[in-house]
Amino acid sequence: MQSVDVVVIGAGFAGLIAARELGHAGLDVLTLEARDRVGGRTWTDHRLGHDLEIGANWVHWVQPHIWAEMTRYQRGIVRNPQTEEIYWRGADGSQRRGTVDEFMSLIDEGQQLLIDDVRSAIPRGTEPAEGGIRELDHLSVQDRFDTLQLSQEARDANESVWVGHLNAPLDQVGIASALRWVAATGGHWQLMHEASATYRIDGGMSGLTELMAADVPGEIWLNTTVTSVTQNDNGAVVETADGHRIHARRVVNTLPVNAAAGIHFSPELPEVWRRQGTETVASQGTKVWMRAQGHFPRFSAYGRQQDPFSVLKAEFYCTDEDGTDYTILVGFGADHSRIDLDDLAGMQEAVDRVRPGLTITEVTAHDWMTDPLALTTWMTHRPGQLTRDLAELQQPHGAVHFATTDNADLWGGFIDGAIESGLRESRRIITSIQPH
Ligand SMILES: Cc1cc2nc3c(=O)[nH]c(=O)nc-3n(C[C@H](O)[C@H](O)[C@H](O)COP(=O)(O)OP(=O)(O)OC[C@H]3O[C@@H](n4cnc5c(N)ncnc54)[C@H](O)[C@@H]3O)c2cc1C
């Protein structure tokens, strides 16, 4: 049986960082990744005639862990195209169109009221489960919107904006998920919005993760699905679907909470993992790329949270080889099951609801919610989960460590959180075992 110091399960951001740090500390590391590529829920793919981020897209300098990687690998950022006009729903259901300033003044009061108590609820973004949040965490984002007494128009717009961030029906997301990210940006909702949806990485996510993978001292085996982890007195035996058995002194498991049951653990995973995995986290949304005929002013459009797409944006102007102009749109909705990627007519209808007058000719996406290696999008918590479970989810279980954005402190749910968790667990291992 092959024997290594550490097996890292998964080569997303958490896994790549953990493997790199462990390897650079002189430990013998083997990374096992089920997919045929590294990057996990980040994936740049050429579709609709353009490089598209099928998973994560945006990063920001207020996210310290990803920014350190941007510096290390000398990556730049590209700003989203400037929005020229905004569409939203009027109180009577009619379509409204206006400037960015008009839309911002429509949502300003609701955005501020939603997070008004952030400084007492979560005084430090690095400790999202400490503070007044302990008394508030039973509330959903919807509970709070219901108390705000906004006009119907402002309410629809505000709720749609938050669906874009939280990617779930708002009555299923804990208020902590909204407050923690605003706490991470010093209490400023505008900066949180900028941080989570404005700057993409020059050269794409996959450009960065490939550089990181090349910097991992040990081997990375792709197409290698881990099926079981059995702990013994000296560590654990990791088994793969293709019959490999590897002994490791430590294991770093990077699977998201929702997908953790995909591996058989002996002894079984701690209760906190089984409980949250059974409940599932709140995120369940969708991100869809679409091709629309022609070029038109770049817009953002906001519908209602019940719509298939609550947020729709015009991202890229393109021209086919035959000279035909088209625009690539991206849509976000609260519930992946409201979207059928094979139903172009249904997709056209979903677009018409938020931005009438376009013709959709092609659609592409990856349904992360039904992908057994993810079963989640970007993690947001159900009411109560964050304060109840975060500290416990960070604890190692014997030889098994857990590094995932799902158990990060600062930007949990984001790439930044994945990196934080990989750093945290690799450091714990480095300080507890010596290289052979
Ligand atoms: C559509 C979408 C949009 C997003 N947008 C943003 C954004 O704009 N900005 C941002 O910061 N974040 C965004 N995110 C979130 C971001 O992608 C994640 O937070 C981050 O990539 C998680 O990294 P991770 O390493 O914790 O998990 P993952 O990337 O999920 O890594 C886990 C790895 O484990 C592998 N694996 C699973 N099971 C097994 C097994 N049995 N054996 C071996 N390997 C296995 C998986 O294939 C995967 O590679 C988005 C996510 C999605 C889905």
The ligand as an SDF file (V2000), in Angstrom:
LIG
                    3D

 53 58  0  0  0  0  0  0  0  0999 V2000
  -22.1290   29.3390   -9.8040 C   0  0  0  0  0  0  0  0  0  0  0  0
  -21.1930   29.7640   -8.7020 C   0  0  0  0  0  0  0  0  0  0  0  0
  -20.8050   31.0920   -8.6160 C   0  0  0  0  0  0  0  0  0  0  0  0
  -19.9200   31.4950   -7.6050 C   0  0  0  0  0  0  0  0  0  0  0  0
  -19.4820   32.7950   -7.5860 N   0  0  0  0  0  0  0  0  0  0  0  0
  -18.4950   33.1580   -6.7340 C   0  0  0  0  0  0  0  0  0  0  0  0
  -17.8420   34.4100   -6.8530 C   0  0  0  0  0  0  0  0  0  0  0  0
  -18.1720   35.2130   -7.7410 O   0  0  0  0  0  0  0  0  0  0  0  0
  -16.8350   34.7040   -5.9720 N   0  0  0  0  0  0  0  0  0  0  0  0
  -16.4330   33.8150   -5.0150 C   0  0  0  0  0  0  0  0  0  0  0  0
  -15.5090   34.1280   -4.2410 O   0  0  0  0  0  0  0  0  0  0  0  0
  -17.0260   32.6050   -4.8940 N   0  0  0  0  0  0  0  0  0  0  0  0
  -18.0330   32.2510   -5.7370 C   0  0  0  0  0  0  0  0  0  0  0  0
  -18.5580   30.9830   -5.6850 N   0  0  0  0  0  0  0  0  0  0  0  0
  -18.1470   30.1080   -4.5850 C   0  0  0  0  0  0  0  0  0  0  0  0
  -16.7720   29.4750   -4.8360 C   0  0  0  0  0  0  0  0  0  0  0  0
  -16.7740   28.8320   -6.0750 O   0  0  0  0  0  0  0  0  0  0  0  0
  -16.5320   28.4710   -3.7120 C   0  0  0  0  0  0  0  0  0  0  0  0
  -16.6650   29.0930   -2.4550 O   0  0  0  0  0  0  0  0  0  0  0  0
  -15.1160   27.8660   -3.7390 C   0  0  0  0  0  0  0  0  0  0  0  0
  -14.7050   27.5720   -5.0430 O   0  0  0  0  0  0  0  0  0  0  0  0
  -15.1320   26.6190   -2.8640 C   0  0  0  0  0  0  0  0  0  0  0  0
  -13.8510   26.0090   -2.8300 O   0  0  0  0  0  0  0  0  0  0  0  0
  -13.6460   24.6680   -1.9920 P   0  0  0  0  0  0  0  0  0  0  0  0
  -12.2770   24.2130   -2.2510 O   0  0  0  0  0  0  0  0  0  0  0  0
  -14.0950   24.8990   -0.5830 O   0  0  0  0  0  0  0  0  0  0  0  0
  -14.7240   23.6330   -2.5810 O   0  0  0  0  0  0  0  0  0  0  0  0
  -14.7850   22.9630   -4.0400 P   0  0  0  0  0  0  0  0  0  0  0  0
  -14.3340   23.9240   -5.0640 O   0  0  0  0  0  0  0  0  0  0  0  0
  -16.1470   22.4030   -4.1720 O   0  0  0  0  0  0  0  0  0  0  0  0
  -13.7000   21.8020   -3.9500 O   0  0  0  0  0  0  0  0  0  0  0  0
  -13.9860   20.5080   -3.5040 C   0  0  0  0  0  0  0  0  0  0  0  0
  -13.3370   19.5430   -4.4770 C   0  0  0  0  0  0  0  0  0  0  0  0
  -13.5540   18.2060   -4.0280 O   0  0  0  0  0  0  0  0  0  0  0  0
  -13.7720   17.3920   -5.1580 C   0  0  0  0  0  0  0  0  0  0  0  0
  -14.4480   16.1670   -4.7220 N   0  0  0  0  0  0  0  0  0  0  0  0
  -15.7410   16.0450   -4.3030 C   0  0  0  0  0  0  0  0  0  0  0  0
  -15.9790   14.7750   -3.9490 N   0  0  0  0  0  0  0  0  0  0  0  0
  -14.8310   14.0830   -4.1360 C   0  0  0  0  0  0  0  0  0  0  0  0
  -14.4370   12.7220   -3.9350 C   0  0  0  0  0  0  0  0  0  0  0  0
  -15.2940   11.8160   -3.4470 N   0  0  0  0  0  0  0  0  0  0  0  0
  -13.1580   12.3530   -4.2440 N   0  0  0  0  0  0  0  0  0  0  0  0
  -12.2750   13.2630   -4.7210 C   0  0  0  0  0  0  0  0  0  0  0  0
  -12.5980   14.5660   -4.9250 N   0  0  0  0  0  0  0  0  0  0  0  0
  -13.8520   14.9540   -4.6310 C   0  0  0  0  0  0  0  0  0  0  0  0
  -14.6120   18.2650   -6.0580 C   0  0  0  0  0  0  0  0  0  0  0  0
  -14.5920   17.8120   -7.3840 O   0  0  0  0  0  0  0  0  0  0  0  0
  -13.9250   19.6070   -5.8750 C   0  0  0  0  0  0  0  0  0  0  0  0
  -12.8990   19.8030   -6.8190 O   0  0  0  0  0  0  0  0  0  0  0  0
  -19.4450   30.5550   -6.6670 C   0  0  0  0  0  0  0  0  0  0  0  0
  -19.8280   29.2120   -6.7670 C   0  0  0  0  0  0  0  0  0  0  0  0
  -20.7010   28.8280   -7.7680 C   0  0  0  0  0  0  0  0  0  0  0  0
  -21.0990   27.3720   -7.8630 C   0  0  0  0  0  0  0  0  0  0  0  0
  1  2  1  0
  2  3  1  0
  2 52  2  0
  3  4  2  0
  4  5  1  0
  4 50  1  0
  5  6  2  0
  6  7  1  0
  6 13  1  0
  7  8  2  0
  7  9  1  0
  9 10  1  0
 10 11  2  0
 10 12  1  0
 12 13  2  0
 13 14  1  0
 14 15  1  0
 14 50  1  0
 15 16  1  0
 16 17  1  0
 16 18  1  0
 18 19  1  0
 18 20  1  0
 20 21  1  0
 20 22  1  0
 22 23  1  0
 23 24  1  0
 24 25  2  0
 24 26  1  0
 24 27  1  0
 27 28  1  0
 28 29  2  0
 28 30  1  0
 28 31  1  0
 31 32  1  0
 32 33  1  0
 33 34  1  0
 33 48  1  0
 34 35  1  0
 35 36  1  0
 35 46  1  0
 36 37  1  0
 36 45  1  0
 37 38  2  0
 38 39  1  0
 39 40  1  0
 39 45  2  0
 40 41  1  0
 40 42  2  0
 42 43  1  0
 43 44  2  0
 44 45  1  0
 46 47  1  0
 46 48  1  0
 48 49  1  0
 50 51  2  0
 51 52  1  0
 52 53  1  0
M  END
$$$$
